[in-house]
Amino acid sequence: MSQIIVNMLWLRPGQVGGSETYAVQLLEALSENPEAPPIELVLTPATRRTHQFLDKAFEINEQQHLPGRASRIFKENKLFRQVDRERIVHHLGGTIPKRENSAQKVVTVYDVQYREYPQYFSAAKRRYLDIAIQRTLQQAETVCVISEFCADSLENHYGYPKEKCKVIPPAFNPSVAHQTRKPDAKPFLLYPAVTWPHKSHKFLIKLLEQVPDLQLILTGGKGPAHKQVARAIQRSPASDRITHLGQVDKQRLDSLYQQALCTVFPSQYEGFGQPIIEAMMRGCPVISSQCGALPETVGAGGITLPMNIDQWSETIRQIEEPDQRQLWVAAGHRRAADFSYKQTAEAQIAVYKELLSK
């Protein structure tokens, strides 16, 4: 019997954005670390089909539930209410089920965006999150966060002491084959992001109207703002230079990173911003907003700017200079070297071992 149970029922493949990337890469990092304790995953058939490596590395407890948050929460309460004190349940979805049990509880919190941008959330979801997150912070033996910014947010919004948080940064695999960007290729900007309202896709559409010799390639699933983004593209005089590819596989995304002039990331809010480090690892310069955790994530490896189209346009023109671009490629590689599967796995394993020793 595994000592660690990881709750993955919240994961809906292709629909939850960066939290899926974080969770899957954390599990992949744990699967490669010989110091990791035995782990049981509770997940849906869809997650099991999508991420087939999980079968080889972990004990699988497959559970199906009806669509919707209420059905998932009901299933979680039923499954986890009888887990005993000798085991640890790690809730990777940001909240702990309401029903009490004696198991030691670990939770990973990604952000509290709904407190910063309530206009992007329904009143019902805001009420649910307020209750669920406050209960979670009270019940959890250990709260894991993905950045110092997240720890600060929990203290600012809930009074949860930031020093009690364990920062478990996203896991990144540095073994990427680098291609050389073709100098004669049509230059394009890349934005890998689900069309959530806070991702500011419309800002990039306006930006492209000021840089008429560049293209914009968008990747990522369809979020709540997708229809508005699609309409904005259709109405833009730059529409013939904007392509939305939707979800692409890892190999295609790697190639796009390596061939792009730069990755642009004008998000209004991020708990971390994983595509930033993905781009840097693949030799793609990064320009991002100064919102949320992005300055922390970018560090000295890229450029952060206020949401001013003229400043973004001018900076892109600088990146077009080969010597300038190469400076930011090198800076990105140095920053990306701060992250690895090994580092993340060791940090998470330390959390488990500390609880198991009690």
N, C-alpha and C positions, 0 to 999 in steps of 0.2 A: 504494500500500500504506500503510495507516494505521500511524503510529508507536506508537500506544497500543492495546493489546488489553485489553479489560475482560472478565474471566471472570464470567459470570452464570449458569453452569450450576447453582449451588447453589440458585437461587431457584425455589421452588415456589409459584406464585401463590396467595395466600390462606392459606398454611400456615406462613409463617415470621415473621409478625408485623411488628414495627417495623423489622426489617432490610430488608424489602421496601419499606416506605415510604421509608426513608432512601435506598436505592439508586436507586429510581425518581425521587425528587425531585432527587437529585444529578445524575442523567443529564439530567433536564429542565432543570436550571439550566445544565449544560454546553452543552446544545443551543441555549440562548438567548444564549450568550456568544461573541462573534465572535473572542475570543482563544484559544478552545479549539483544540488541535491535532486533526487527524483521528483518529477513534476507531472501532475495530472492536469490536463486541459479540459474544461467544460465548454463545449462549442457546438455550433449548429452544423448540420450537414453542408450548408453552403460554404461556411468557412473552411471546413475540412476539404471540400473539393477544390477550393480556390488556392489553398496553401498546403499542398500535398506533402511537403517536407515534414510537417508537424507529426504525421503518422510514424515516421522513422525515429523521431527523437523523444517523443513524449507518450505517456499513457493517455488515451483518448476516451473521454466520456461524452458521447454524442447525444445531444438533446435537441429536440424540435419544439418550437412553440409557434403559436399563431402570430401573424404579423401585428406589429404595434408595440409601443412601449409597455402598455398595461399587461399584455400577455407575457412579455419578457420578464417584467418585474414579478409577476405571479410565479413564474417558473423558478426564478432565482430564490424567492422566499421559500418555496417548497423544497428546493434542492439543498440549500445551505443551512437551514434552520437546525439541523441535527448534527452538524459537523462538530467534533469534540475539540477540547482544548489542546490536544496533542498535535493538531494540524494547523497549518496556516492557510488562510484563503486570501489570495491576492486578487482584488477587484481592479482589473486593468481599464475599466470603463469610466472611472471618475467618481462613482458613487457606490455606497454599500446598501444592500437590500434592507428593508425596514425590519424584517423579523429578526429578533435577537438569536444568537447562538453563542456557544462557549469558545468557538475557534478564535485564534488570534487573527486579526484582520490587518491587511496591508491594502492601501488604495493608491492608485496613481491618478493624480489630478493634472489635467492638461492646461486648463485655463479657467477663468471666470469671466469670459467675454460678455455674458449676458448682463453683468453688472456695469460694464464699461459702455456697452452699446445695446441698451434694452430695446431700442427700436427695431432690432433685427430678430426679436424673439416675441412670440405670442405671450399674452398675459398668463395663460395657463402654464406655459413652459417655464416662465420666470418664477411662478409660484412653486411649481414642482422642484426646480433647481434650488431655490432658496431653502426649502425644507430638506431636500435630499442632501445638499452639500453641508449644511449645518449639522445634520444628524451624522453624516459621514465623518466629519472632523471630530465629533464627540466620541464615536465608536472605534475609530481606527487606532490600533497600537502604533502604526507607522504610516505617515503620509509621505508618499514619494511625489516629486514634482520634476518637470523636465527642464527647468531653468531657474535661475535666481529671481528672474522677473515673476515667475509663478509663485515662488515663496513670498515675495513682497506683496503680491496681489492678495494672497490668503490672509496675510497679516493686516493689510489695509482694509479689506472688505469684511473680514470675519473676526479679526482679532486673534487669529491663530498664529502663535509665535513662529517667525520664519526660521529660527534656529532649530526648531523641532523637525523641520522638513528635511528629507533626504533628497538631494538633487541627483537624479539618475538621467544623465544626458542621453539623447538619441544615439543609437548604435549605427555606425557607418562602416561599410566594408571598403577599405582603401584599394583593394585589388581590382583596379579598373584599367583596361587597356586604353591608352590615350591615342586618339587619332590627331592628325595635324589638320587644322582648319584650312580648307582650300581657299587660297587668296582670290581666285576668280569666281567663287560661289556668290550668289546673291545674298547680301548681308541681311540677317533677320534678328529681331529681338524675340526672346523666348519667355513665356510666362506659364509655368506649370501650376495650375490652381483650379480647384473646383469653383464653379461660379456661385460662391457664397456672396451675399451683399457686401461684406466687409473687405472682400478681395480687390475692390476698386478696378475692375476690368474697364469701366468706362473712362477712367483716367488715362489708360493706355491708348484707348481709341482716339481720344483727343490729342494725346502726345504724338501719335503716328501722323496726324494731320499736319504737324509741324516739322516732320522729318520725312519728306516725300520720297526719298530714295531708299527707304528701308521697308522691310516687311515685318509683320508681327505674327508669330505662331503661338496659339493658345492650346494647352493640353489640360486634361482633367475632366472629371465627370460633370454632369448637369446638377447644379445646385438650385436653391430657391430663386436666384436672380438670373437664371439662364435665359428666360424669355426676354427680359429687359436688355440683357447684354446682346442677344441676337438682334433685337430691333435696333439697338444703337449701332451695331456693325452695319446693318442694311442701310441705315440712313446716313452713314458717314461717307464723305467724299473719298476716304481711304479704304472703303470696303473691299476693293479689289486687291488690296495688299494685306488683308487680315484673314487668317485661316484658323478655324477652330477644329482641331483634330479629335477632340474628345479624349477618352481614356486610351492610352497607348501602352504597349508592353515595355518592360524594363530595357530591353535592347534598343527599341526605338527611341526611348527617352534619353538613354545614354548617348546615342548618336546625335540627337538634337542638341544636347548640352555641348557636345564637342564641336559642333559646327556653327553654333549661334555666335553672333557678334558679342552678345552678353545676355545674361538672365536679368530680367527686370521684375521687381517684386514690390509693388506699391500698396501692400496690404495695410489696412487701418489697424489691425490687431493680430498678433501672433503670440502664442505661448512659447514658441521657439522659432519655427520657420525652417523645416528640414530641407526643402529644396535649395536653400542658400548653400548649405554645406555640400549637398549633392553636386551642385554646379561647380563649386570651387574644386572639388576632388577631380572633376573631369576637365579642368582647364578652362572654365568659362567664367569670365569676370562677372561681378554681381553689382547691381545698383538696386538699393532697396529704400523703402521709406524709413522714417525714424520712429515708427510706432511700435508699441508693445515691446516684445523681447528682441526685436530685430537688431537694434544697436549692439546688444549683448551677443547675439548670434554672429553677426557680421564681424565684430571686433575690428582688427586692422586689416582684415582680408578683403574688404570691398568698400563700396561707397554708399553712405546713407545720406538721404536728402529729404528736405521738407517736401510736402506735396505741392510743388510749384512746377508747372509744365515747362517754363522757360529754363529753369535750372536743370531739369532732367534732359531737355533737348541739348543744352550746352554740354552736359557731361557725356552724353552719348556721342557727340561729335568728337570729344576728346578720346573716347575709347576707340573710335575709328582709326586713330593714329596708331600704326603697328607698335611703335616703341612704348606708347602709353598703355596699350592693351596688354602687352607682355609684362609690364610691371605689375598690373593687377592680376594677371594669371599667376605670377609667382607669389604675390601676396596671398591669393586665395589658397594656393597649395600649402603655404605655411600655416594658415589658419585651420584648414581642414585636417592637418596633422594632429590637431588637439583632440580629435575624436576617433574612436575605434570600437570595434566589436568587443575587444578585450577589456577596455576601460569600462564600458557600460555593463558588461556581464559581471565584472568583479564588484562594481558598486551595488548591483541588485543582489548578488549572492551574499554580500556582506550584510544586507538588510535581513535576508532569510536566516543566516547563521546567527545573527544577534538574537532574533526571536526564538529560534530553536534551542538556544543555550539557556533560556530563562526557565 
